[in-house]
Amino acid sequence: MRPSSSIKGTVTDAVFGCAYERGDRPALIDLDAGVVYGYRRLVNEVTRGASGLVRRGARRRQVAGIHVDNAAAQTLAVHTVIAAGGVAAPVVFGSGEMARLLGRWDARLLITTPELAEVSLQAAEDSRVRQVIAFGQARDTVDFADLLLLEPGPLPLFDPAVQPALLTEEEGLLTHQDLVVRMHELDKLAVLEKSDVLLVTWPLTGSTLAMTTLVGLGLMRGALVVVAPGLSPLELSETIHDFGVTVMALLDGAVQRV
């Protein structure tokens, strides 16, 4: 039987509390983006990136828009913002609609990827966003890698029961405790273990909350999370075989053992 787990901590504590112990074991593979993160690298980039955001003036409860084109970047951006005490707000719209949403949320920071930088910069110009950070080099943006080079400092402390963590247009505002509770509720169905390989085939344009909860749960349990949207039936079969997938998130939202 799985030991009982506390749901009183922060999202960062829940997802990355054991990451250093897991060392360089693979944590997240994004086949679409062609990137692989081990547990140590992922937690280091989240915490160092969060410290860098704080050093560059990020404030507690400040909304940060996230406009990226792959799940690995979204995972890293969401958890970096949350660890810095901010509110992660993923968006998938074009610049005009995105600018209106960012304005309504009073976002002052936007995190993007180089391929989406032009659209993100236009949205920043048309809103109150003052700083755009990209996962790579792009015109008029700060490279996320530069945040990791700043002198690390302490991350903010807060009450997870009331501190907001994630904001979506569909679900509204969720606290740290809300997200951790959802992870534990999902785990009653998935029952993930560190030996599992979780395959997520959902498109990035789907539910931000569902993606954040499922990937967060996989990392919390020490599993390997493989993200591969848009697979053909043959590619799906090959991916399951090649990675030894044991649990799969289906397009209809269900999570089942293979």
C-alpha positions in Angstrom: 0.0 0.0 0.0 1.3 3.5 -0.9 2.2 5.5 2.2 0.0 8.5 3.0 1.4 11.8 1.7 0.9 15.3 3.0 -1.0 17.8 0.9 0.1 20.8 3.0 3.3 21.7 1.2 4.0 23.8 -1.9 3.8 22.5 -5.5 7.6 22.9 -5.7 8.1 20.7 -2.5 5.6 18.1 -3.8 7.0 17.8 -7.3 10.8 18.3 -6.7 11.2 17.3 -3.0 13.1 14.1 -3.9 14.6 15.3 -7.2 18.2 15.6 -5.9 18.1 12.1 -4.5 17.1 10.8 -7.9 20.2 12.4 -9.5 20.6 12.1 -13.2 17.9 9.6 -13.7 15.7 10.6 -16.7 12.8 12.7 -15.6 11.2 14.3 -18.7 11.7 13.5 -22.4 9.9 15.7 -24.9 10.1 13.9 -28.3 8.6 16.9 -30.1 11.2 19.3 -28.8 14.0 16.7 -28.8 15.1 17.4 -25.2 15.8 15.2 -22.2 15.9 16.4 -18.6 17.3 14.4 -15.7 15.9 15.0 -12.3 18.9 16.9 -11.0 19.1 19.1 -14.1 15.4 19.8 -14.0 15.2 20.9 -10.3 18.4 22.9 -10.7 17.0 24.9 -13.6 13.7 25.4 -11.9 15.2 26.7 -8.7 18.1 28.7 -10.3 15.6 30.1 -12.8 13.2 31.1 -10.0 16.0 32.7 -8.1 17.0 34.6 -11.3 13.4 35.8 -11.7 13.4 37.1 -8.2 16.7 38.9 -8.7 15.3 40.5 -11.9 12.4 41.9 -9.9 9.7 39.3 -10.0 7.2 39.8 -7.2 5.1 37.4 -5.2 1.6 36.8 -6.7 2.7 38.5 -10.0 1.1 36.8 -13.0 3.6 35.6 -15.7 2.2 34.6 -19.1 3.7 31.5 -20.6 3.5 31.2 -24.4 5.6 28.2 -25.6 5.5 25.6 -28.2 6.5 22.4 -26.4 5.7 20.6 -23.2 9.2 20.6 -21.7 9.4 24.4 -22.0 5.9 24.7 -20.5 6.8 22.4 -17.6 10.0 24.3 -16.9 8.3 27.7 -17.2 5.3 26.9 -15.0 7.4 25.5 -12.2 10.0 28.2 -12.3 7.3 30.9 -12.0 5.6 29.0 -9.2 8.9 28.5 -7.3 9.6 32.2 -7.6 6.2 32.9 -5.8 4.5 34.0 -9.0 1.4 32.8 -10.8 1.9 30.8 -14.0 -0.6 31.6 -16.7 -0.1 29.6 -19.9 -1.7 31.0 -23.1 -2.1 29.6 -26.5 -3.7 32.5 -28.5 -2.3 34.8 -31.2 -0.8 38.2 -30.2 -4.1 40.2 -30.2 -6.2 37.9 -28.1 -3.2 37.1 -25.9 -2.5 40.7 -25.2 -6.1 41.3 -24.0 -5.9 38.3 -21.7 -2.5 39.4 -20.3 -3.9 42.8 -19.8 -6.9 41.5 -17.9 -4.5 39.4 -15.7 -2.1 42.4 -15.2 0.8 40.2 -16.3 4.2 42.0 -16.3 6.3 39.0 -17.4 6.0 36.7 -20.4 8.0 33.5 -21.0 8.2 32.2 -24.6 10.3 30.1 -27.0 12.3 31.5 -29.9 9.9 30.3 -32.5 7.1 32.2 -30.8 9.1 35.2 -29.8 7.8 37.6 -32.4 4.2 36.9 -31.5 5.0 37.2 -27.8 6.8 40.5 -28.2 3.8 41.9 -30.1 1.5 40.8 -27.3 3.9 42.4 -24.8 3.8 45.7 -26.6 0.0 45.7 -26.6 -0.2 44.8 -22.9 1.5 45.8 -19.6 4.2 43.1 -20.0 7.6 44.7 -19.4 9.9 41.7 -19.6 10.0 38.8 -22.1 12.1 35.7 -21.4 12.9 33.1 -24.0 14.2 29.5 -23.8 17.0 30.4 -26.2 18.3 33.5 -28.0 15.6 35.8 -29.6 15.5 39.5 -30.4 14.5 41.8 -27.5 14.2 39.0 -25.0 16.2 37.7 -22.0 17.6 34.2 -22.5 16.4 31.9 -19.8 20.0 30.5 -19.6 21.1 33.9 -18.4 18.9 33.6 -15.3 20.8 30.5 -14.3 24.1 32.4 -14.3 22.9 35.0 -11.7 24.1 34.6 -8.1 21.5 32.4 -6.4 19.4 33.8 -3.6 16.6 32.6 -1.3 13.2 31.8 -2.8 10.1 33.3 -1.1 8.2 31.5 1.6 4.4 31.5 1.6 1.3 29.7 2.8 0.5 27.0 0.2 -3.2 27.1 1.2 -3.6 30.7 0.0 -0.7 31.3 -2.3 -1.9 31.3 -6.0 0.1 29.1 -8.3 -1.7 28.6 -11.7 -4.1 30.7 -13.6 -6.1 29.6 -16.7 -9.0 31.1 -18.5 -11.0 27.9 -18.2 -10.3 27.0 -14.5 -9.5 30.3 -13.0 -7.0 30.7 -10.1 -5.6 27.7 -8.3 -3.5 27.7 -5.1 -0.5 25.5 -4.4 -2.7 23.4 -2.2 -5.4 23.1 -5.0 -2.8 21.7 -7.4 -1.2 19.3 -5.0 -4.6 18.0 -4.0 -5.4 17.4 -7.7 -2.2 15.5 -8.1 -3.1 13.2 -5.2 -6.6 12.7 -6.5 -5.2 11.7 -10.0 -2.8 9.4 -8.3 -5.7 7.4 -6.9 -6.4 6.4 -10.5 -2.9 6.3 -12.0 -1.0 4.8 -8.9 2.3 5.8 -10.4 5.6 4.4 -9.1 9.2 5.4 -9.8 9.5 2.3 -12.1 6.8 3.6 -14.4 7.2 5.2 -17.8 4.3 7.6 -18.4 3.5 8.5 -22.0 1.6 11.7 -22.5 0.1 12.2 -26.0 -2.0 15.3 -25.3 -1.4 18.3 -27.5 -0.1 21.4 -25.8 -3.2 23.3 -26.8 -5.3 21.1 -24.5 -6.0 21.6 -20.9 -3.2 23.4 -19.1 -4.4 22.2 -15.8 -4.6 18.6 -16.9 -1.1 18.7 -18.4 0.4 20.4 -15.3 -1.3 18.0 -12.9 -0.3 14.8 -14.8 3.3 15.8 -15.5 3.7 17.1 -12.0 2.4 13.8 -10.6 4.8 11.8 -12.7 7.7 13.8 -11.5 6.5 13.7 -7.9 6.4 9.9 -8.0 9.9 9.6 -9.7 8.6 8.2 -12.9 9.9 8.9 -16.4 7.5 11.2 -18.3 7.6 11.0 -22.1 5.7 13.6 -24.0 4.9 12.9 -27.6 1.9 14.6 -29.1 0.6 13.9 -32.6 1.7 10.3 -33.0 0.4 8.1 -35.7 -0.8 4.7 -34.7 2.4 3.1 -35.9 4.5 5.8 -34.1 2.5 5.3 -30.9 3.2 1.5 -31.0 6.9 2.1 -31.6 7.2 4.7 -28.8 5.5 2.4 -26.3 7.9 -0.4 -27.3 11.1 1.7 -27.4 10.6 3.4 -24.0 8.9 0.5 -22.2 5.8 2.6 -21.5 3.8 1.3 -18.6 1.1 4.1 -18.3 -0.4 6.1 -21.0 -2.5 9.3 -21.0 -5.1 9.0 -23.8 -6.4 11.8 -25.9 -9.8 11.5 -24.2 -8.2 12.4 -20.9 -8.1 8.9 -19.5 -5.0 7.5 -17.9 -4.5 3.8 -18.1 -1.9 1.1 -17.8 -0.5 -0.4 -21.0 
